[in-house]
């Protein structure tokens, strides 16, 4: 596992632009303002680009490469076209080995992603409110991480803009845990799987 995933705090900034088909992000250490990861969706086909500007955007395939700021591979996240948007997302390590899956589930009044290992064993669940940016990742009612627009750090409150948010991984998730890349991947997929309805 790459040491960029050892942080407990990640500030995710989405690239915004007029008529952009791809979803691209930069991931910062919010305590140092240093970029620690780049997330790029560069392998978009012609028809995928067209459908990204329609109401069928959430059904389109995606392939996101996560690298260091020097271009070193960390993770990749892929999903094929999905008619209702419920096909699993596969998370791969930097060697192309499958780490696990993100499975979008129907849930009244909110959003839900089940995070499993490569053998489909449930590891944890991301839940939240689709109207806001308040998500929790937990296992058996034990919170492992939270995602939000606000972070209390360095003696002051940081409020992010509409396209930025903070992932805080709790200390009960070990630095070398296989959960870390799956948690980071789940957070990066919120826009693809839950917010593009």
C-alpha positions as CSV (number, residue, x, y, z in Angstrom):
1,X,0.0,0.0,0.0
2,X,1.3,3.4,-0.9
3,X,2.3,5.7,2.0
4,X,0.1,8.5,0.6
5,X,-2.8,6.5,2.0
6,X,-1.4,6.7,5.6
7,X,-2.8,10.1,6.3
8,X,-5.9,10.5,8.4
9,X,-7.0,13.7,6.8
10,X,-7.6,14.3,3.1
11,X,-9.0,17.5,1.4
12,X,-10.5,16.5,-2.0
13,X,-10.8,19.3,-4.5
14,X,-12.8,18.7,-7.6
15,X,-11.7,20.4,-10.9
16,X,-14.6,22.5,-12.1
17,X,-15.1,23.7,-15.6
18,X,-17.7,24.5,-18.2
19,X,-18.9,21.5,-20.3
20,X,-16.4,19.1,-18.7
21,X,-17.2,15.4,-19.2
22,X,-14.4,14.0,-17.0
23,X,-14.3,14.0,-13.2
24,X,-10.9,15.0,-11.9
25,X,-9.7,15.7,-8.4
26,X,-6.7,16.8,-6.5
27,X,-6.2,15.4,-3.0
28,X,-4.4,17.6,-0.4
29,X,-3.1,17.2,3.1
30,X,-5.2,19.9,4.7
31,X,-2.7,20.5,7.4
32,X,0.2,21.3,5.0
33,X,-1.8,22.3,1.8
34,X,0.5,19.8,-0.1
35,X,-1.0,17.8,-3.0
36,X,-0.6,14.1,-2.1
37,X,-2.7,12.5,-4.9
38,X,-4.1,13.3,-8.3
39,X,-7.2,11.5,-9.5
40,X,-7.7,11.7,-13.3
41,X,-10.4,10.2,-15.6
42,X,-8.5,10.4,-18.9
43,X,-9.8,7.3,-20.8
44,X,-13.2,8.5,-21.8
45,X,-14.7,7.2,-25.0
46,X,-16.5,9.3,-27.5
47,X,-20.0,8.0,-26.6
48,X,-19.3,8.2,-22.9
49,X,-18.4,11.9,-23.3
50,X,-21.7,12.5,-25.1
51,X,-23.8,10.7,-22.4
52,X,-22.0,12.6,-19.6
53,X,-24.1,15.7,-20.7
54,X,-27.4,13.9,-20.5
55,X,-29.6,12.6,-17.7
56,X,-27.9,9.2,-18.2
57,X,-24.6,10.4,-16.8
58,X,-24.7,8.1,-13.8
59,X,-25.0,5.1,-16.0
60,X,-21.8,5.8,-17.9
61,X,-18.6,3.8,-17.4
62,X,-15.6,5.3,-15.6
63,X,-12.0,4.6,-15.1
64,X,-10.1,6.8,-12.6
65,X,-6.4,6.6,-12.1
66,X,-5.0,7.8,-8.7
67,X,-1.4,8.8,-8.8
68,X,1.1,10.8,-6.7
69,X,1.9,14.3,-7.9
70,X,4.9,12.8,-9.6
71,X,2.8,10.3,-11.6
72,X,3.5,7.2,-9.5
73,X,0.5,4.8,-9.6
74,X,-1.4,4.3,-6.3
75,X,-4.9,3.0,-7.2
76,X,-7.4,2.7,-10.1
77,X,-11.1,2.6,-9.9
78,X,-13.3,1.1,-12.7
79,X,-16.9,0.5,-13.5
80,X,-18.4,-0.7,-16.8
81,X,-21.6,0.9,-18.2
82,X,-24.5,0.3,-15.8
83,X,-28.1,0.7,-16.9
84,X,-29.4,1.6,-13.5
85,X,-26.1,2.6,-11.9
86,X,-25.9,-0.5,-9.6
87,X,-22.9,-2.4,-11.2
88,X,-20.1,-2.7,-8.7
89,X,-17.1,-0.5,-8.9
90,X,-13.8,-2.4,-8.8
91,X,-10.8,-1.0,-6.9
92,X,-7.3,-2.1,-8.0
93,X,-3.9,-1.5,-6.4
94,X,-0.9,-0.1,-8.3
95,X,-0.1,-3.6,-9.6
96,X,-3.6,-4.2,-11.1
97,X,-4.7,-6.6,-8.4
98,X,-8.2,-6.3,-7.2
99,X,-8.5,-4.9,-3.6
100,X,-12.3,-4.8,-3.3
101,X,-15.6,-3.5,-4.6
102,X,-18.0,-0.6,-4.0
103,X,-21.6,-1.6,-4.3
104,X,-24.3,1.0,-4.6
105,X,-27.5,0.0,-2.7
106,X,-30.9,1.5,-2.6
107,X,-31.8,3.2,0.6
108,X,-34.9,5.4,1.5
109,X,-33.9,8.9,2.4
110,X,-30.2,8.7,1.7
111,X,-27.2,7.1,0.0
112,X,-25.5,3.8,0.7
113,X,-22.4,2.1,-0.5
114,X,-21.3,-1.3,0.7
115,X,-17.6,-1.8,0.7
116,X,-16.4,-5.4,0.2
117,X,-13.1,-7.2,-0.3
118,X,-12.3,-9.0,-3.5
119,X,-14.3,-12.1,-2.3
120,X,-17.4,-10.0,-1.6
121,X,-17.1,-10.1,2.2
122,X,-18.6,-6.9,3.6
123,X,-16.0,-4.7,5.3
124,X,-17.9,-1.5,6.0
125,X,-20.7,0.7,4.8
126,X,-20.8,4.4,3.6
127,X,-24.1,6.1,4.4
128,X,-25.2,9.7,4.1
129,X,-27.8,12.2,3.1
130,X,-28.1,13.0,-0.6
131,X,-29.1,16.6,0.1
132,X,-25.9,17.4,2.0
133,X,-22.3,16.4,2.3
134,X,-22.5,14.5,5.6
135,X,-21.4,10.9,5.1
136,X,-20.1,8.2,7.6
137,X,-18.2,5.0,7.0
138,X,-18.8,2.4,9.7
139,X,-18.8,-1.3,10.6
140,X,-21.1,-2.7,13.2
141,X,-22.0,0.8,14.4
142,X,-18.3,1.7,14.9
143,X,-17.4,4.8,12.9
144,X,-14.3,4.4,10.8
145,X,-14.3,7.6,8.8
146,X,-16.4,10.7,8.0
147,X,-16.8,12.9,5.0
148,X,-18.0,16.5,5.3
149,X,-17.7,20.1,4.3
150,X,-16.2,21.3,7.5
151,X,-13.1,20.4,9.4
152,X,-11.9,21.8,12.8
153,X,-8.1,22.0,12.4
154,X,-5.2,24.1,13.5
155,X,-7.3,26.1,15.9
156,X,-9.8,27.3,13.3
157,X,-12.7,26.0,11.2
158,X,-12.1,25.2,7.5
159,X,-15.2,25.4,5.4
160,X,-14.8,24.0,1.9
161,X,-16.5,25.2,-1.3
162,X,-19.3,23.4,-3.1
163,X,-16.9,21.1,-4.9
164,X,-14.5,20.4,-2.1
165,X,-14.8,18.1,1.0
166,X,-12.7,16.6,3.7
167,X,-12.2,12.9,4.5
168,X,-11.3,12.2,8.1
169,X,-10.2,8.5,8.8
170,X,-10.4,7.6,12.5
171,X,-7.4,6.3,14.5
172,X,-9.1,2.9,14.8
173,X,-8.2,2.2,11.1
174,X,-4.5,1.0,11.1
175,X,-2.1,2.8,8.8
176,X,-1.4,-0.4,6.9
177,X,-5.1,-1.6,6.8
178,X,-6.4,-2.8,3.5
179,X,-9.5,-0.7,4.3
180,X,-7.7,2.6,3.7
181,X,-7.5,2.4,-0.1
182,X,-11.1,1.2,-0.2
183,X,-12.3,4.1,2.0
184,X,-10.4,6.7,-0.1
185,X,-11.8,5.1,-3.3
186,X,-15.4,5.1,-1.9
187,X,-15.1,8.8,-1.1
188,X,-13.8,9.6,-4.6
189,X,-16.8,7.7,-6.1
190,X,-19.5,9.7,-4.2
191,X,-19.9,12.0,-7.2
192,X,-20.0,9.2,-9.7
193,X,-22.4,6.9,-7.7
194,X,-24.5,9.0,-5.4
195,X,-24.5,12.7,-6.4
196,X,-25.1,12.6,-10.1
197,X,-28.8,11.4,-10.0
